[in-house]
Amino acid sequence: MIIDCHVHFPAERCVYRREEVDRCLALADRAGIDRLVYLFNTADSGGVDPTPDDIRRNNDLGMELTTRHPDRFAAFCYLNPAHDVALLEAEMDRCLVAGPCIGIKLWISVHADDERLDPIMRRAAALGVPVLHHAWYKATEFAYNESTPAEIATLARRHPDVTIIMAHLAGGGVRGVLDVRDCPNVLVDTSGAQPMAGLVSYAVEQLGPDRVVFGSDWPIRDFAVQRARVDGADLTDEVRAKIMGGTMQRVLEEARR
Amino acid sequence: MTDSGYVDVSTWAGTWPFDLNGWVSPARLAARLEAAGIVEAIVSPLDAVLAPDPMPANRALLAAIEEAGDLPVRFRPAPVINPVLATWLEDLAGLADRWPGAIPAVRLLPTWHDWGPDTPGAGECVEAVSRLDMTPIVQARMVDERALPPGAGQSAFDIDATARWLATMPDVPVVLAGLYRNELPDVAALENLAVDLSFVESEDTLATVLEILPWQRVLLGTHAPLHEPLASVAKLPEAGPDASVARLIGAASVGAWVDGHRRS
């Protein structure tokens, strides 16, 4: 079972369209990817600081994808930590308690070490669901309130009971891997930037084989190319199987309990 | 691919101090490329990118290829020339004299060598490479700019200026390596220009590239060993509507563009 833990969607106005889903799944099939974890819709995300309506629209699409295609899609609940706690709680109730979402997605609305994340993280701990958080180190300008891996490490130490998936191995690079090495509740996804040779196996050396998971960042990136950066890495078959789905399957099964 | 595998226009040997590879010999590079199905590759010396004078690294690479003997990948050298150096023409002529017919291409690095279209000698250098029966490969970038090493302090690649510049020499066939997908439309009208796939990626990479450029102007480039070569090969799907064109690109584009324009 190959699971891609980092998938967006290109649906205009967040409307479910069967032909777009079929195209997405055909490309995933061509790359041999079985399950896709939807995070939010890149074509209508609401930008860097989405409104409550933007958030609900993005989550509606995720829940529709996972309801219509439960064998192919899982959905994480997208949140903007800058919103009122009551709104955040209501959206988590709607998506994670009443709805089919099995994780939380945070992007760049608020830095990861901001205390406004605490209510979300406490709820994630109570529900036993993972939080996938964007992170990057950039030589160029950071986008809005984009987090660094060091900020993810701060968040992880404050909430050691929550499994955090730090996105974009190639964005954080070696420095990012070392930032979270001593945070056992942080996994790193392989998505982001160019397929820098040696980085996946370096992450496994530093973090162990159970803390690196496959993510593509489709449709910004190409399923097949992103898969090949793991297929081409110097790893044993056993470790590669964990990265490509074994570890994520365990995380998602724990979230469903 | 050829009858037996892919042909790659963008590979490197030597040392790149900002990655995890260490020193990469031709034999080590060949092993990486062979695992991705590549049987022939144009290779440039990494050490020439940062060296004040690229010629020692060029000569070392040519010697290393000769000394390596039979490898599973046929390497064809593309030395690096720096047109801001007063000796660039002498360097170029010396390479052509010393290895006649053995050098199919020359790689030029405007960002890392801090020159642009307006730099004296830049246009003359591109034209001189072509006159000597070699293909100029203009390397847009070595790394994703977001991951530049701290303190590198180089200027960003300017696709608009580069496209205008290359349009002034329509009879010179050039390879532009390392473009992003969103830069391809800027060069679509330049029929003297081919691009490699090393930094291009989108939701369905090859399909989106072919909406902009004909397959004959699309070359497989892996940027190995800096990039994982299998990832670039994965841009050429073995199934689906573009599979037959992907086979042509993998097998024939590099040879047709680089060798097809040679007079000898």
Interface residues (C-beta under 8 A of the other chain):
Chain A: P10 A26 L27 R30 A31 W136 Y137 K138 A139 T140 A170 G171 G173 V174 A193 Q194 P195 M196 A197 G198 L199 Y202 W218 P219 I220 R221 D222 A224 V225 Q226 R227 A228 R229 D231 G232 A233
Chain B: D19 L20 N21 R32 A35 A36 V143 D144 E145 R146 A147 L148 P149 P150 A152 F199 E201 S202 E203 D204 T205 H223 A224 P225 L226 H227 E228 P229 L230 A231 S232 V233 A234 K235 P237 A239 G240
